[in-house]
Amino acid sequence: MSQNDADLDPFGPWRQLRDATMDVWAKSMAETVNTEAFAQNMGAYLNTYLATSAPMQKFVEQYMEATLARLSMPSRDEVIELARRMVSVEMRLDDIDAKLDTLLRHLQTQPAAAAQHGQELNGHLQAIQQQLERLAVSTAALAEAPEGKPVPARRGRTKAEPEPQT
């Protein structure tokens, strides 16, 4: 734009006035905002606002909880509790993983001991499996029993009892 075109701009003086006004306002507001009195007044205003809005916030929270319950959706507290439990489970899994890694390293360094421990573990696992089978039979009997009728107790063999001869 040439000097002659700038002289013909009808909005030029308004732009200059706007820019000058904005500069004055910016400086004035910066000085006002940086004072201790402004900070105290703003703090008092915010405290009053928070105090007056607290009942409304409580009402909205109760309304949301009721709405979420009607929609069969979890509330914020339930989601937080679930997340806390998941973190706990994750930490336990990490601990188990670390223990298994340690055990694996130990077993790899001592193969003879590993074989012996493997046999012991196999025996323990078989005993646990037998107990689970007895539990499954008992559970099935409870499920099949009519309401209010006692179920006869079934007793599993112990190690001291001999196996029945057929």
C-alpha positions in Angstrom: 0.0 0.0 0.0 1.4 3.4 -0.9 1.3 6.5 1.3 -1.5 7.9 -0.9 -3.7 4.7 -0.3 -3.1 5.0 3.5 -4.3 8.5 3.5 -7.6 7.4 1.8 -8.3 4.7 4.4 -11.5 5.8 6.2 -11.1 3.3 9.1 -7.4 4.1 9.8 -8.1 6.7 12.5 -10.5 4.3 14.2 -7.9 1.5 14.1 -5.3 3.8 15.7 -7.8 4.9 18.4 -8.7 1.2 19.1 -5.1 0.1 19.4 -4.3 3.1 21.7 -7.3 2.3 23.8 -6.5 -1.4 24.0 -2.9 -0.6 25.1 -4.2 1.7 27.9 -6.7 -0.9 29.1 -4.1 -3.6 29.1 -1.7 -1.6 31.2 -4.4 -0.5 33.5 -5.8 -4.1 34.0 -2.3 -5.5 34.5 -1.7 -3.0 37.3 -5.1 -3.7 38.9 -4.8 -7.4 38.8 -1.3 -7.4 40.3 -2.5 -5.7 43.5 -3.0 -7.3 46.9 -6.5 -5.7 47.3 -7.6 -7.3 44.0 -6.4 -10.7 45.1 -8.2 -10.4 48.5 -11.5 -9.3 46.8 -11.3 -12.1 44.2 -10.6 -14.6 47.0 -13.6 -13.4 48.9 -15.8 -13.6 45.8 -14.7 -17.1 45.0 -15.3 -18.3 48.6 -18.8 -16.8 48.5 -19.4 -18.5 45.1 -18.3 -21.9 46.3 -20.3 -21.6 49.5 -23.5 -20.7 47.6 -22.9 -23.3 44.9 -22.2 -26.2 47.3 -25.9 -27.2 47.9 -26.5 -27.2 44.1 -23.5 -29.4 43.5 -24.7 -31.8 46.2 -28.2 -31.9 44.6 -26.6 -32.6 41.1 -24.5 -35.4 42.5 -27.5 -37.1 44.2 -29.5 -36.7 41.0 -26.7 -38.2 38.9 -26.3 -41.2 41.3 -30.1 -41.9 41.2 -30.1 -41.5 37.4 -27.1 -43.8 37.0 -28.7 -46.4 39.3 -31.9 -46.4 37.3 -29.9 -46.9 34.1 -27.9 -49.7 35.7 -24.7 -47.8 35.3 -21.9 -47.6 37.9 -21.5 -44.4 39.9 -18.3 -42.5 40.2 -17.5 -44.0 43.6 -18.2 -47.5 42.2 -15.8 -47.0 39.3 -13.1 -45.6 41.7 -13.5 -48.7 43.9 -13.3 -51.0 40.9 -10.2 -49.2 39.7 -8.7 -49.6 43.2 -9.4 -53.3 43.2 -8.0 -53.7 39.7 -4.8 -52.0 40.8 -4.6 -54.3 43.8 -5.1 -57.4 41.6 -2.5 -56.1 39.2 0.0 -55.6 42.0 -0.6 -59.1 43.3 -0.1 -60.6 39.8 3.2 -58.7 39.5 4.3 -60.2 42.9 3.3 -63.7 41.7 5.1 -63.2 38.4 8.3 -62.1 40.3 8.1 -65.1 42.6 7.6 -67.5 39.7 10.6 -65.9 37.9 12.7 -66.4 41.1 11.5 -70.0 41.4 12.2 -70.7 37.8 15.8 -69.4 38.1 16.2 -71.5 41.2 14.9 -74.6 39.5 17.1 -74.1 36.5 20.2 -73.9 38.6 19.4 -77.0 40.6 17.8 -79.7 38.2 17.9 -82.6 40.8 16.1 -80.5 43.3 13.6 -79.5 40.6 12.7 -83.1 39.9 12.1 -83.8 43.6 10.1 -80.6 44.1 8.1 -81.5 40.9 7.2 -84.9 42.3 6.1 -83.3 45.6 4.1 -80.6 43.8 2.5 -83.4 41.7 1.4 -85.2 44.8 0.0 -82.0 46.3 -1.9 -81.2 43.0 -3.4 -84.7 43.0 -4.6 -84.2 46.6 -6.1 -80.9 45.7 -7.8 -82.3 42.6 -9.4 -85.1 44.7 -10.7 -82.5 47.1 -12.1 -80.4 44.3 -13.9 -83.5 42.9 -15.4 -84.2 46.3 -16.5 -80.6 46.5 -18.1 -80.8 43.0 -20.0 -83.9 44.0 -21.2 -82.2 47.2 -22.2 -79.1 45.3 -24.1 -81.1 42.7 -26.0 -82.9 45.5 -26.9 -79.6 47.1 -28.2 -78.3 43.7 -30.3 -81.4 43.1 -31.8 -81.5 46.6 -35.4 -80.3 47.0 -36.0 -77.1 49.1 -35.9 -77.6 52.8 -34.8 -81.3 52.7 -31.5 -82.0 54.3 -28.8 -83.5 52.1 -26.9 -86.5 53.6 -23.3 -85.8 54.3 -20.9 -87.6 52.0 -17.5 -88.3 53.4 -14.4 -88.7 51.3 -11.7 -91.1 52.1 -8.8 -89.9 54.1 -5.2 -91.0 53.6 -5.5 -93.3 56.6 -8.5 -95.1 55.2 -7.8 -98.0 52.8 -9.2 -97.9 49.3 -12.3 -100.2 49.0 -11.7 -103.6 47.4 -13.8 -104.5 44.4 
